[in-house]
Amino acid sequence: MTEQIAPSEPAPSEPALSEPAPSEPVAPETAPPPLPDAPPPGAPTPSVKDRRVLRAVLRWTAAVAVFAAVGSATAYGITRMDRTDVPGLATASDGRWKYPTLTAAPLPSGSPGPFAEGNAAGAHYADLRALLLPAPDGATADPALRGTDGWLATETFLAEYAEESDREALRLKIVDAGLRHIAARGWTTDDGTHTRIYLLQFGTAAVVDDLHTMQLAPYDSPVYPVRGTDTVEPDEDFPEDAESDDVLSAVFTEPEPYGGEQVRQAYLGAGDVLAVVLQSRAGGAAEVPFQQTVALQTRLLL
């Protein structure tokens, strides 16, 4: 089952990420107000402070669908809800991984969270390396993603993409966008599932919004195919409960027939951080561990 998430001592202002015992009742989520309609083409560009309107404009411009808001705490909700309450996570033997207890990354004294009022840049002041999801129990760490002091070389991240021309084009995009750091973690579980998580930090949330929605992950498919994929399509079975209204998400899967292994992938835009989650396995990558991994990484970025 998904592990508890408790607040760390250095960050009393951060919300606790906790999970009640399965027997405890869960208070129903309060339905958030609907998002405003996307503006027509040619409307003035909204300010950076208005995060929801900015995302709506970007998605309108890209001619993609705006997913319904499910509340800023929905990713948190997947760690609190009973399995029967979450689509795709219905039984005690659904294949969930057991993660260690998670804690919110500590913030420097006096620093706001990325979605706090007044943090117009959406900056994560916590150490980027502390925002990475840890490996589940029993998994073998991927030494190639340890980097130097936890910072990954850009080349290692780019190696995930299949074509040399794509790698060079992507390099130019992220460098021109002001890439500051990349932190990464990877692991392989006993069943052969290989997970890689990359966190790329930029100067502002506006930069990440543009990269996510316009440059890398429009709704229908990623712009740059990753290694081992032939055909990629939106993952229509990914549960909304695993998403957050504050985090842009684009989730894709490789449909059958796939080659030697199936690849699942997610692109998340959270403030000034762009997260790329990749999961692959020969014979098919199970959807439940992927949903769980993306949901928990989303929550750690809030």
N, C-alpha and C positions, 0 to 999 in steps of 0.2 A: 504493500500500500504506500501511498505518497507520504513522505516524512513530514514531521511538524516543522514549522518555521517560527522561531522565537526571536525577540529583539535582542541585539547585542548591547553590552554595557556602554560602549563609547557613543552610541547613537540613540539616546533616550527619546529623541524627537521622531525617529523613524517608526512607522507602523509595524506592529508585530505580525509576523507571518506564521500563524499557528493553525493547527488542525484539531478540533475537538475529537473526543473519542467517538468511534462509529455509532455508539448507542445514543449519543446526545442528539436532540432535535436540532435542526439547522433553521435559523430564521430565514424566511424567504427574502430574496433580494428585492429591493425597491426598484420598480421599473423607472429608468431614467427618461427624461423628456426626449422627444424625438429630435434628431438633428435637423437643422434648417435645410431647406431645399438648396441644391447647388445653384449658384448664380448663373445666369445666361452667359454665353460667350461675349467677351468684350467688357464684362463688368470690371470695376476697379479692383486692383489687387488688395486683399485684406492685409491688415497689419500682422506682424509676427506674433503679437500678443494673443490674437484670437486663434488659438491652435485648431479648433474644430473647423472654423470657416476656411482657414488656410488649407487644411487637408481636403476639404470639399472642393475648393477651387482647383487644386492640383489634380484631383481625380476626374473632375469635369473636363479639364483640359486634356487629360490623357484618354478621355472617352471610356473610363472604366466605371464599374458599379461601386457605389459607396455602401459598404456593409452597415447594417443596422447597429446602432450603439447598444452595447450590453452592459454599460456601467464601468466605472473606473476600477471596480474591485472584482471584476469577473474572473480574471486570471487567479486572483486570490481565492475566489470561490471554488475553483477546481481542487484546491488543497483542503477545503473545508467540507465539501459536499460528499454525501454518500455516493458510492459507485453507481447506484441505481439512478442517481439524479443527473449524471453526466453522460451524454450520448457517447457510445463507443467504449465506456468504462463501466460495464453493467454488472459484472460478476466478480466474486472473490478470486477467480482464477483467470482474470482477463489479461495477464501478462505484464502487469505493472512492475517496474523496477523499484527496488528499495533504496532510496537516497538517504544520505546522512542528514542529520538535523541542519536546516538552513537558517542562517541569520542575515538580516539586512546589513549591507556594507556600512561601516561607520562613516559618518560625515565629519569633516573638520568643524571645529567649534564655530557656531554662528552661520554655517553655510546652509542654504536652502536645498531641498530636494529638487529633482529635475522638473517636476510639475507644480512646484510651489508658486504661489502668487508672487509676482515680481521677478521671477526667474525667466525673463522673456527669451533668453538664449536656449533654454532647456538644458542647461549645463549639468552634467554629472560631476559633482565635486568629490565624490568618493573615488578611491583608487579603482581604475578600470579593471584591474586584475581581480579585485574582490567582488566584482559583479558577475563573474563567470559561474555557471552552474557546476558544482562538483560532480565527479563521476559517481555512479551508483555503487552500492556494495558489491564486491566481487569482480568488478570490472578491471581490466588491465589498461593502465594509462598509455597514451600514445606519446612516446618521447619526442617525436618530430615536432610536436606542437608546444613544447615547453618554452622554446625561444631562449633568449638571454635575459636573465632576471625577470622572466615572465613576459617579456616583450617579443613579439613575433616579427620576423622579417617579412616585408611585403611580398617577396618572391614566394615564400611558403604558402601564403594565402592564395596568391594568383595561380599556383600550381593545381588548385582544385578545378580550374577551368580547362576545357578540352583543347581549344585551338590556340596556337601561338598568337595569331592576330587578335583574338579576343582578349588574351591576357595583356597584350600591349595596349589595346584600347581601354580596357578596364583600369590598367595602371594609370594612364593619363587622366582618366576621369577622377579617380580618387585622389591623386596627387594634386590636380588642379582644384579640387574641392577643399583642399587644406587638410588632408589626413594627418592626424597627430600621432596616434598610437594604434597598434593592433595587439589585442590580448586573445589568447586562444586556449582551448582545452579539448582533448580528444580521448576516447577510450574504446575498447572492444569488450563486449560481454561474452559470456560462455557460449551463446548461440551463434556467435560470429557477427553480430550487428556492430558496425563501426560508426561511431558518432563523432562529429567534429563541430565545434562551436567557435565562431570567430566574432569578436567585438571590435568594430572599427570606430574610433572616436574622431569627431570633426569639431569645427569651431562653434557651430550653432545648430539648433534643431531645424531651422529653415533649410540649411544645406542638406541635412539628412532626409528631410521630407522630399526634396527634389530628387536626390539620388535614388531613394526608394521607389517613389511612384513614377518618375519620369525616365530615369536612366537605367535602372536595374531590374525592377520587378513589377511591370504592368500586370494587369489582372490575368491575361490569358496565358502567359508563360514568361520565364526569365529571359532577359535579353541575351545573356551569355550562358550557353549550356555547360554544365559541369561534366567532368570526366565520367564516363560510363553511362551516359544518358543518350537515348535516341529521340524519343518523343516524351514531352512533359505536358501535363495538363493541370488546371487548378484542382486542388484536393477538396471536392465538394462535401466529403464526409468529415472534414475537420470541424469539431464542435465549437460553436460560438462561445460556450462557457470557458473555453481555454484561451480566449482572447481578452483584450482590455481596450476600452474606448480611448485610452491615452496612447496606445501603441499601435502604429501602423503595422499590419501583418499581411503578407502574401504567402500562401502555402501551396506547394505543388507536389505532385507525385508522378512517378513514371508508370504508365499503364502497361498491362500485358499486351503483346509479348515483349518482355525486356531481355536484355542480353545476359551476361554472366551474373549480374546482381541488379536489384531494384534500388533506386535512389529516391529518397524523400527529401524535400528541402523547404526551408522557411526563411523569409526575409522579414526582419522586424525593424521598425524605425521608432526609437524611444528617445526623445530629446535629441541630444547631440551624438547618440550612439546608434550605429547601424549594426545589427546582429545578423549573421548568416548561420543557420543551423542545417547541417547535412547529416543524413543517416542512411546507411546502405547495408545490404545483406544479400548474399547469394541465395537464390530461391525465393526472395521476397522479404522486404523490411516490414515488420509488423506495425500496424498503425497505432496501437495503444501506447507502446513505449515512446513513439515519436510524438504523439499528442501530449503525453505527460512531460516529456523533455522540453518541448516548445512552451507549454504552459508555465512550467516552473522558471525557465529562463526569462520569459516575459515578466513574471512577477518580480524577479530580482532586479529588473531594470526600472521598476517604478519608484 
